[in-house]
């Protein structure tokens, strides 16, 4: 399974320096192998990921995470 972070319109991707940036392309989005890894990213950058949730790319299941 693969998971991405999204707000329903934009996706989280990683910049060359390792920072969080946003894209409208799911193909450019950072893929996570577990929900735990995706949750870690949400918790590491709460201001930049406010309103984002974990989306299972296989089943389209949404996992809400409280942050911020």
N, C-alpha and C positions, 0 to 999 in steps of 0.2 A: 504494500500500500504506500501511497505517497500523499502527503498533506501540504497545503499551502496556507498562507495567511492572507486574508482578504477582508475587505469591508463591503463586498458585493459589487464593487466597481473597480477598485484598484487592488494590486497585489504587492506584497513585500518582496523585494529582492535585495541582494547584498551588493554594496559598492566595491570597487577595487581595493579600497582601504579597509573593508570589513564593516563598514557602517550600514545602517538601514536606509534604503531609498524605496521609492514606489514606482510601479509600472502598471500600464493598463493591459499588458500582455501576460497571459497565464504561462506562455512558453518561456518568458524571462523570469518568472517568479521563482524564488528559492523553494526547492522541494525538500521536505523533511520526511524521514523514514518512520518516525514515531510521533504521536501526539505530545509526548513528553518533551522532545526536542523542539517542537513548534511552540509549546507553552513556554519553554525557557527563553526563546527569542522574544515572545510577547512581554514576558516579565522583565527582560533585560532593557527593553526600550519602550516603557509604557506610554510616554508622551507621543512618540511617533506612531505607535500602534493602537492608540485609543480608538475604539469602535471596530477594531478588527477581530476576526474569529478564525478558528482553524476549520479548513474545509478539506474533507476527504475527497481526493480527486476521482476515486473509483466509484464511490457510492453517492457522492454529493451531500454527505451527512455534514451538518454544521455542529461544531463544538464551541460553545460560548465560553469565554474565559473572562472572569472579572479582573480588570486591571485599571490602574489610575484612580 
